[in-house]
Amino acid sequence: MSIVASIQKLIKNLGPGLLFASTAIGTSHLVLSTKAGAQYGWIMVIPILLANIFKYPFFEFGVRYTNITNKTLIEGYLNRGKAYLIFYAIITLFSTFTILAALYVVTSGLLINLFQLTNTPVSVVAGGLFILICALLIVGRYKLLEISLKYVISILFLALLVTTILVIANGKVTEVENFKTPNIFNEVGILFLIGLMGWMPTAVEASSWISLWSIEKFKNSKHKPTLKEALQEFKFGYFTTAILAIFFMIIGWFTLYGTNTELSNNAVVFADQLVQLFTTNIGSWAYILIAIAAFATMFSTCITAHDALSRVSVDILRLLFPKRELIKNRGFTIGVLLLAVINFMVISTFSANMGILVAMATFVSFVTAPIIGYMNLKNVMSHEIPEINRPNRNLQILTYLGILFLTLFSVYYCWMLFF
């Protein structure tokens, strides 16, 4: 097969991996990767790469298991035992009420900054986003999501590539006098490092999201991709997220490192800082380029996360209550609307304390990551997967190293928080 034909086939198969990339390049990239470069410099490329390498098997197994069995990872958890499913349902509950609200708050902040809606409350802008995204998901379903994100990710990648090249060409910002390199191995540095690696490229429970999108891809395609084709498409999306994380890190490093500038935790203020730091170093003409790239990043993350959490919630309820016809017939629509209402209430009520809610969800996601990684390994090593399609020895070794890596960090994270 020629290179051109291979590329054409890859583009045709784009779907779950693309949606995964869209989900991953939100908060972990736009916020954490930028902050990593801004606060600690080039050295942060190491934890970014390590996180992407060690977590790779956990997400890959979502594609592998579903392609071979035509079942979601969540069905696999039930097949391993009902306790597995209930455990995953509890983790999803925390994400449902916190992470989605946090994503919409950051996106609202960027929208307020982009259109100078300074007198408009974040909750009002978030409400508008909820209405728009609910309409897109309910009317367009998976097909619209897949098609639209091909354009969004392409625009985002090109905008970030151009921005990164311009930032590098412009040279690194001048350090302030007597600047001291921050200590990454003190309590503040370690907690930031843990947060960065915990959400890079995204939380491990998102592995089931890829699985559900794979099922939707099968339904919307005349030709089901082979395991090799499905893995190629996933790897393309996964490696794209790693490259974009490094882009954001470089931008933060070149424009802020050494200036003692602290990026705000407030969504609106952070959005303004983000756009201003780029335009100050590149030029005011780049404002629209940066603003669109930043907003496209968070908007695509909101829409994919909203879609995924709706599908996951419905899939869990369908398996726990198999006789409920409403869940089978209208579950997705109800899930999308219910998530919007609940998270709008969370934003309206707890917007001032979103940091606490997100910290709680981060804690749950981080400490359970090695357990979910092990659950995914159990799925792909089960009798449901023919031996020839199971992970090879090298991938199994990388999986155990990843579980060990996440376990050690989780234990250390708990020790720092509680002792």
C-alpha positions as CSV (number, residue, x, y, z in Angstrom):
1,M,0.0,0.0,0.0
2,S,1.4,3.5,-0.9
3,I,1.9,6.2,1.6
4,V,-0.9,8.3,0.1
5,A,-3.3,5.3,0.4
6,S,-2.3,4.7,4.0
7,I,-2.9,8.3,4.9
8,Q,-6.3,8.2,3.2
9,K,-7.3,5.1,5.1
10,L,-6.1,6.7,8.4
11,I,-8.2,9.8,7.7
12,K,-11.2,7.7,6.9
13,N,-10.8,5.8,10.2
14,L,-10.3,8.9,12.3
15,G,-12.8,8.9,15.2
16,P,-12.2,7.5,18.7
17,G,-8.5,8.6,18.7
18,L,-9.5,12.0,17.4
19,L,-12.1,12.5,20.1
20,F,-9.6,11.3,22.7
21,A,-7.2,13.9,21.5
22,S,-9.9,16.6,21.8
23,T,-10.7,15.5,25.3
24,A,-7.1,15.4,26.4
25,I,-6.0,18.8,25.2
26,G,-8.2,20.7,27.5
27,T,-7.2,21.6,31.1
28,S,-4.2,19.3,31.2
29,H,-2.6,21.0,28.2
30,L,-4.0,24.6,28.0
31,V,-3.7,25.2,31.8
32,L,-1.2,22.7,33.3
33,S,1.3,22.4,30.5
34,T,1.4,26.2,30.0
35,K,1.9,26.6,33.8
36,A,4.5,23.9,33.9
37,G,6.7,25.7,31.3
38,A,6.0,29.1,32.8
39,Q,6.9,28.1,36.4
40,Y,9.6,25.4,36.0
41,G,11.0,25.8,32.4
42,W,12.1,23.1,29.9
43,I,12.7,20.4,32.5
44,M,8.9,19.8,32.6
45,V,9.1,18.1,29.2
46,I,10.4,15.0,31.2
47,P,7.3,14.4,33.4
48,I,5.0,15.2,30.4
49,L,6.7,12.5,28.3
50,L,6.9,10.0,31.2
51,A,3.1,10.4,31.9
52,N,2.3,9.9,28.2
53,I,4.5,6.8,28.0
54,F,3.4,5.1,31.2
55,K,-0.3,5.7,30.7
56,Y,-0.3,4.6,27.0
57,P,-1.3,0.9,27.6
58,F,-4.3,1.8,29.8
59,F,-5.9,3.9,27.0
60,E,-4.8,1.5,24.2
61,F,-6.6,-1.4,25.9
62,G,-9.9,0.5,25.5
63,V,-9.5,0.3,21.7
64,R,-8.1,-3.3,21.7
65,Y,-10.8,-4.8,23.9
66,T,-13.7,-3.2,22.1
67,N,-12.4,-3.9,18.6
68,I,-12.1,-7.7,19.4
69,T,-15.2,-8.2,21.5
70,N,-17.6,-5.5,20.2
71,K,-18.2,-4.7,23.9
72,T,-17.3,-1.6,25.9
73,L,-14.7,-1.7,28.6
74,I,-17.5,-1.1,31.1
75,E,-19.2,-4.3,30.0
76,G,-15.8,-5.9,30.5
77,Y,-15.7,-4.7,34.1
78,L,-19.1,-6.3,34.7
79,N,-17.8,-9.6,33.1
80,R,-14.9,-9.5,35.6
81,G,-17.4,-9.0,38.5
82,K,-20.2,-6.6,39.5
83,A,-17.9,-5.0,42.1
84,Y,-15.6,-3.8,39.3
85,L,-18.6,-2.0,37.7
86,I,-19.8,-0.5,40.9
87,F,-16.3,0.7,41.7
88,Y,-16.1,2.4,38.3
89,A,-19.6,3.9,38.7
90,I,-18.5,5.6,41.9
91,I,-15.5,7.2,40.2
92,T,-17.7,8.4,37.3
93,L,-20.1,10.0,39.8
94,F,-17.3,12.3,41.1
95,S,-16.3,13.2,37.5
96,T,-19.9,13.9,36.5
97,F,-20.5,16.5,39.2
98,T,-17.1,18.3,39.1
99,I,-14.9,17.9,36.1
100,L,-17.6,18.9,33.5
101,A,-18.5,22.0,35.6
102,A,-14.8,23.0,35.8
103,L,-14.3,22.6,32.0
104,Y,-17.3,24.8,31.3
105,V,-16.1,27.4,33.8
106,V,-12.7,27.7,32.0
107,T,-14.3,27.8,28.6
108,S,-16.7,30.5,29.7
109,G,-13.8,32.5,31.0
110,L,-12.1,32.3,27.6
111,L,-15.4,33.3,25.8
112,I,-15.8,36.3,28.1
113,N,-12.3,37.3,27.3
114,L,-12.6,36.7,23.6
115,F,-15.8,38.9,23.2
116,Q,-15.1,41.3,26.1
117,L,-18.2,40.2,28.0
118,T,-16.8,41.7,31.2
119,N,-20.2,42.4,32.8
120,T,-21.6,39.0,32.1
121,P,-21.5,36.4,34.9
122,V,-19.7,33.2,34.2
123,S,-22.8,31.2,35.1
124,V,-24.8,33.0,32.3
125,V,-22.1,32.3,29.7
126,A,-21.8,28.7,30.9
127,G,-25.6,28.3,30.5
128,G,-25.4,29.5,26.9
129,L,-22.6,26.9,26.2
130,F,-24.7,24.2,27.8
131,I,-27.7,25.0,25.5
132,L,-25.5,25.1,22.4
133,I,-23.5,21.9,23.2
134,C,-26.7,19.9,24.2
135,A,-28.3,20.9,20.9
136,L,-25.2,19.8,19.0
137,L,-25.0,16.5,20.8
138,I,-28.7,15.6,20.7
139,V,-29.2,16.5,17.1
140,G,-25.9,15.6,15.5
141,R,-24.9,12.7,17.8
142,Y,-21.6,10.9,17.2
143,K,-21.4,11.6,13.4
144,L,-21.5,15.4,13.8
145,L,-19.0,15.2,16.7
146,E,-16.5,13.2,14.6
147,I,-16.8,15.4,11.5
148,S,-16.7,18.7,13.3
149,L,-13.7,17.8,15.4
150,K,-11.6,16.9,12.3
151,Y,-11.8,20.6,11.5
152,V,-11.5,21.9,15.1
153,I,-8.4,19.8,15.8
154,S,-6.8,20.7,12.5
155,I,-7.3,24.4,13.1
156,L,-6.0,24.0,16.7
157,F,-2.9,22.1,15.7
158,L,-2.0,24.6,13.0
159,A,-2.7,27.6,15.2
160,L,-0.5,26.1,18.0
161,L,2.2,25.1,15.5
162,V,2.4,28.6,14.1
163,T,2.3,30.1,17.6
164,T,5.1,27.9,18.9
165,I,7.3,28.7,15.9
166,L,6.7,32.4,16.4
167,V,7.4,32.2,20.1
168,I,10.7,30.3,19.5
169,A,11.6,32.7,16.7
170,N,11.0,35.7,18.9
171,G,13.3,34.3,21.5
172,K,13.0,33.6,25.2
173,V,11.7,36.4,27.4
174,T,14.4,38.2,29.5
175,E,14.6,36.9,33.1
176,V,14.0,39.5,35.9
177,E,17.0,40.4,37.9
178,N,18.0,38.0,40.7
179,F,15.6,35.4,39.4
180,K,15.8,32.1,41.3
181,T,14.9,28.8,39.7
182,P,11.8,27.4,41.6
183,N,12.4,24.2,43.6
184,I,10.3,21.5,42.1
185,F,11.1,19.0,44.9
186,N,9.4,21.0,47.7
187,E,5.8,20.4,48.7
188,V,4.3,23.0,46.3
189,G,6.4,21.6,43.4
190,I,5.6,18.0,44.1
191,L,1.9,18.6,44.3
192,F,2.0,20.5,41.0
193,L,4.0,17.7,39.4
194,I,1.5,15.1,40.7
195,G,-1.4,17.1,39.3
196,L,0.3,17.5,35.9
197,M,1.2,13.8,35.6
198,G,-2.2,12.8,37.0
199,W,-4.0,14.7,34.2
200,M,-1.5,14.1,31.4
201,P,-2.8,13.3,28.9
202,T,-6.1,12.9,30.8
203,A,-7.5,10.8,33.7
204,V,-7.2,7.0,33.3
205,E,-10.9,6.5,33.6
206,A,-11.3,8.1,30.2
207,S,-10.1,4.8,28.7
208,S,-13.8,3.7,28.7
209,W,-14.7,6.8,26.8
210,I,-12.6,5.6,23.8
211,S,-14.3,2.3,24.1
212,L,-17.7,3.8,23.8
213,W,-16.7,6.0,20.9
214,S,-15.3,2.9,19.2
215,I,-18.8,1.2,19.4
216,E,-20.4,4.3,17.9
217,K,-17.8,4.3,15.1
218,F,-18.7,0.7,14.3
219,K,-22.4,1.7,14.1
220,N,-21.7,4.6,11.8
221,S,-19.3,2.9,9.4
222,K,-19.9,0.4,6.6
223,H,-16.5,-1.1,7.2
224,K,-15.4,-2.0,10.7
225,P,-11.7,-1.2,11.1
226,T,-9.3,-4.1,11.8
227,L,-7.5,-4.1,15.1
228,K,-4.4,-2.8,13.3
229,E,-6.3,0.0,11.7
230,A,-8.0,0.9,15.0
231,L,-4.7,1.0,16.9
232,Q,-3.1,3.1,14.2
233,E,-5.9,5.7,14.4
234,F,-5.7,5.7,18.2
235,K,-1.9,6.1,18.2
236,F,-2.3,9.1,15.8
237,G,-4.6,10.8,18.3
238,Y,-2.5,9.9,21.3
239,F,0.8,11.1,19.9
240,T,-0.9,14.3,18.7
241,T,-1.9,15.0,22.3
242,A,1.7,14.5,23.5
243,I,3.0,16.9,20.8
244,L,0.4,19.6,21.7
245,A,1.3,19.2,25.4
246,I,4.9,20.0,24.5
247,F,3.8,23.0,22.3
248,F,2.0,24.5,25.3
249,M,4.9,23.8,27.6
250,I,7.3,25.6,25.2
251,I,5.0,28.6,24.9
252,G,4.8,28.9,28.7
253,W,8.6,28.4,29.0
254,F,9.6,31.0,26.4
255,T,7.0,33.7,27.4
256,L,6.8,33.5,31.2
257,Y,9.7,31.5,32.7
258,G,12.0,33.8,34.7
259,T,9.5,36.7,34.9
260,N,8.0,35.7,38.3
261,T,4.6,36.0,36.8
262,E,2.0,33.9,38.5
263,L,-0.9,32.5,36.4
264,S,-4.3,33.0,38.2
265,N,-6.6,30.2,39.2
266,N,-9.6,32.4,38.3
267,A,-11.0,31.3,34.9
268,V,-11.6,34.8,33.5
269,V,-8.3,36.3,34.8
270,F,-6.4,33.2,33.5
271,A,-7.9,33.6,30.1
272,D,-6.9,37.2,29.9
273,Q,-3.4,36.4,31.1
274,L,-3.0,33.6,28.6
275,V,-4.0,35.7,25.6
276,Q,-2.0,38.7,26.8
277,L,1.2,36.8,27.4
278,F,1.1,35.5,23.8
279,T,0.3,38.9,22.2
280,T,2.8,40.7,24.3
281,N,5.6,38.5,23.1
282,I,4.4,37.9,19.5
283,G,2.4,41.1,18.7
284,S,-1.1,42.3,19.0
285,W,-1.9,41.0,15.5
286,A,-1.7,37.5,16.9
287,Y,-4.6,38.1,19.4
288,I,-7.3,36.5,17.3
289,L,-5.0,33.5,16.5
290,I,-4.3,32.8,20.1
291,A,-7.9,33.5,21.3
292,I,-9.3,31.1,18.7
293,A,-6.8,28.4,19.5
294,A,-7.4,28.6,23.2
295,F,-11.2,28.7,22.9
296,A,-11.2,25.8,20.3
297,T,-9.1,23.8,22.8
298,M,-11.6,24.2,25.6
299,F,-14.8,24.1,23.5
300,S,-13.8,20.8,21.9
301,T,-12.9,19.4,25.4
302,C,-16.3,20.4,26.7
303,I,-18.2,18.8,23.9
304,T,-16.3,15.5,24.0
305,A,-16.3,15.3,27.8
306,H,-20.1,16.0,27.9
307,D,-20.7,13.4,25.2
308,A,-18.5,10.8,26.9
309,L,-19.8,11.3,30.4
310,S,-23.4,11.0,29.1
311,R,-22.5,7.7,27.3
312,V,-20.6,6.3,30.3
313,S,-23.5,7.1,32.7
314,V,-26.1,5.6,30.4
315,D,-23.9,2.5,29.8
316,I,-23.4,2.0,33.6
317,L,-27.1,2.4,34.3
318,R,-28.0,0.1,31.4
319,L,-25.8,-2.7,32.8
320,L,-27.0,-2.1,36.4
321,F,-30.7,-1.9,35.5
322,P,-31.0,-4.0,32.2
323,K,-34.8,-4.0,32.3
324,R,-35.3,-0.3,32.2
325,E,-36.5,0.5,28.6
326,L,-36.2,4.3,29.0
327,I,-32.5,3.9,29.5
328,K,-32.2,1.9,26.3
329,N,-34.4,4.1,24.1
330,R,-33.8,7.7,25.3
331,G,-30.9,7.3,27.7
332,F,-28.4,9.4,25.8
333,T,-30.7,12.4,25.3
334,I,-31.8,12.3,28.9
335,G,-28.1,11.9,30.0
336,V,-27.0,14.9,28.0
337,L,-29.7,17.2,29.4
338,L,-29.5,15.9,33.0
339,L,-25.7,16.5,33.0
340,A,-26.2,20.0,31.7
341,V,-28.8,20.9,34.4
342,I,-26.8,19.3,37.2
343,N,-23.5,21.0,36.2
344,F,-25.1,24.3,35.6
345,M,-26.5,24.1,39.2
346,V,-23.0,23.3,40.4
347,I,-21.5,26.3,38.6
348,S,-24.2,28.6,39.9
349,T,-23.9,27.4,43.5
350,F,-20.3,26.6,43.9
351,S,-18.4,28.7,41.3
352,A,-16.4,30.4,44.1
353,N,-15.4,27.0,45.5
354,M,-14.8,25.2,42.2
355,G,-11.2,24.7,43.2
356,I,-12.2,22.5,46.1
357,L,-14.6,20.4,44.0
358,V,-12.0,19.9,41.3
359,A,-9.4,19.0,43.9
360,M,-11.7,16.4,45.3
361,A,-12.3,14.9,41.8
362,T,-8.5,15.1,41.1
363,F,-7.8,13.1,44.3
364,V,-10.3,10.4,43.4
365,S,-9.1,10.1,39.8
366,F,-5.4,10.1,40.8
367,V,-5.5,7.5,43.6
368,T,-7.8,5.1,41.6
369,A,-5.8,5.4,38.3
370,P,-3.5,2.3,39.0
371,I,-6.6,0.3,39.9
372,I,-8.4,1.2,36.7
373,G,-5.2,0.4,34.8
374,Y,-5.2,-3.0,36.3
375,M,-8.9,-3.5,35.6
376,N,-8.2,-2.7,31.9
377,L,-5.3,-5.2,31.8
378,K,-7.6,-7.9,33.3
379,N,-10.1,-7.2,30.4
380,V,-7.6,-7.6,27.6
381,M,-5.9,-10.6,29.2
382,S,-9.2,-12.4,29.8
383,H,-10.6,-15.4,27.9
384,E,-12.7,-13.0,25.7
385,I,-9.6,-12.0,23.8
386,P,-7.8,-14.6,21.7
387,E,-4.2,-15.0,22.7
388,I,-2.9,-13.6,19.3
389,N,-4.8,-10.3,20.0
390,R,-3.6,-9.9,23.6
391,P,-0.9,-7.3,24.4
392,N,2.6,-8.5,23.6
393,R,5.2,-9.1,26.3
394,N,6.7,-5.6,26.0
395,L,3.3,-3.9,26.3
396,Q,2.5,-6.0,29.3
397,I,5.8,-5.0,30.9
398,L,5.1,-1.3,30.2
399,T,1.6,-1.8,31.7
400,Y,3.0,-3.1,35.0
401,L,5.6,-0.4,35.1
402,G,2.8,2.1,34.5
403,I,0.7,0.6,37.4
404,L,3.8,0.8,39.6
405,F,4.6,4.3,38.6
406,L,1.0,5.5,39.3
407,T,0.8,3.6,42.6
408,L,4.0,5.2,43.9
409,F,2.8,8.6,43.0
410,S,-0.7,8.0,44.5
411,V,0.8,6.8,47.8
412,Y,3.1,9.8,47.9
413,Y,0.2,12.1,47.0
414,C,-1.9,10.7,49.9
415,W,1.1,10.9,52.3
416,M,1.6,14.6,51.4
417,L,-2.1,15.4,51.8
418,F,-2.8,13.6,55.1
419,F,0.5,13.3,57.0
